Amino acid sequence: MRRSWFHCCYLLALVAAHRAGHAEALDRLRAVLAGQFAADGSPRFRLIGAFQAMGGYPLCYAAERSDGDARLAAAARHMRDFICSRPRAANGAILYSDRTDLVLVDLIGMACPFLAAYARTFRDDEAMLLCRTYVEEFWRWNIDAETGLPVHGYKHGAATGLGLKGWGRGVGWYTMGLADTWAELGDEADETFRVRIADALRRVFATLARWQRGNGHWGEQIEGDEIRADASATAFCAYALVRAARTGLIGEEFDPVIRAALAALAQAMTPDGRIRGSSAEARGLGIVGVPLGTQPWTDALAAAALLEAGALPRLRGQTSGRG
C-alpha cells in the first residue's frame, strides 16, 4: 500500500489465502498493515490518489476480523474519508488520481470492493452511494451492449468512452471489482444493484468464454485471436471467475473456462513463482503496456486465483503451480 497499487495486490493474495483456509495469512496481513498505520489509524505513507483504495479492501477485511484492534478500524476510516473526498467527475464518479481528469475502469477493481465492504461493515451510506455511482455511471456510457466489455475510461466532463474496448487487464479490473463488490454487499443493499452486477458479470463472462485462447489465456484485447496473449488479463479474469464461482454467482457452466485459465497460469509460472508473459503498466488510454515479462500484479492475482480455486471443492486439485 505504501508504494503503489500493485503492491496492494499482494495484500489481496493474503486475503485469498485466508479465505482458502490458511489461518496464518490473516496474521501476516495484520502484521503488514500494522506497520503502515500509526496507533490512531493515520497512514505512515502519503495518500495521493483514489487508486490507493486497492489496499483498502484488504484493510477492511482485516479490520472486520480483528476484534479489539482499534488501529485497523481507524485506518479503514482514514482510507474511507480520503477516497470519499477525492475530486469527482461531473457525474459524481471519483477521478483516478488528483493529477488527472480521467475516470478509469481500473477503479472498479481498486476502489469499489473496499467501498462496498466498508459500507456493509460500518453501515456507511456515503461509501455505498459512491460505489454505486461509480459502477452505474460506467454502465451508462462505457459498456458495449453486445459483449458486456468495458472501455478503458472517460474524461471528467464527457459521457462517451475513450481508449480500447475490451482491454484485457481492464476487463480484469472490471470483473474482479464487480465480483468482490457483489460478494461484499450487505443484506440492506439495493436488490436491483445486486441483480445488475450479477447480470453484467454473466454477460462479460460469456464473452470471455467465447474468446479464451486454446492455451487458456486471453489477449491484451479480449476480442481478436491475432492479438498477443497477456498473462495479466488471464490472472485478473481468472480471479474474478473463481470468486464468482465460490460465492455462487455463477455455476458449473464456467468451470471449463476457469480450469483452462488456471492451467495456463500454472504453465506460465517460473520455479520461483513468477508468471511469465504479462504486459507492463499502461501509460495512458488506449496504450497497452510493453514489453511482455513478469509483473508483481500478475504474480499476486495468479496466486489469489489459484488459492481461491483450491478452496472450491469441484475445482480442487485440477491445477497446481510450481512453488
Secondary structure as GFF3:
##gff-version 3
##sequence-region A 1 323
A	DSSP	alpha_helix	5	19	.	.	.	ID=ss1
A	DSSP	alpha_helix	24	34	.	.	.	ID=ss2
A	DSSP	three_ten_helix	50	55	.	.	.	ID=ss3
A	DSSP	alpha_helix	56	64	.	.	.	ID=ss4
A	DSSP	alpha_helix	70	84	.	.	.	ID=ss5
A	DSSP	beta_strand	102	104	.	.	.	ID=ss6
A	DSSP	alpha_helix	106	110	.	.	.	ID=ss7
A	DSSP	alpha_helix	112	122	.	.	.	ID=ss8
A	DSSP	alpha_helix	125	141	.	.	.	ID=ss9
A	DSSP	beta_strand	151	155	.	.	.	ID=ss10
A	DSSP	beta_strand	162	165	.	.	.	ID=ss11
A	DSSP	alpha_helix	168	184	.	.	.	ID=ss12
A	DSSP	alpha_helix	191	211	.	.	.	ID=ss13
A	DSSP	alpha_helix	231	246	.	.	.	ID=ss14
A	DSSP	three_ten_helix	252	254	.	.	.	ID=ss15
A	DSSP	alpha_helix	255	267	.	.	.	ID=ss16
A	DSSP	alpha_helix	296	310	.	.	.	ID=ss17
###
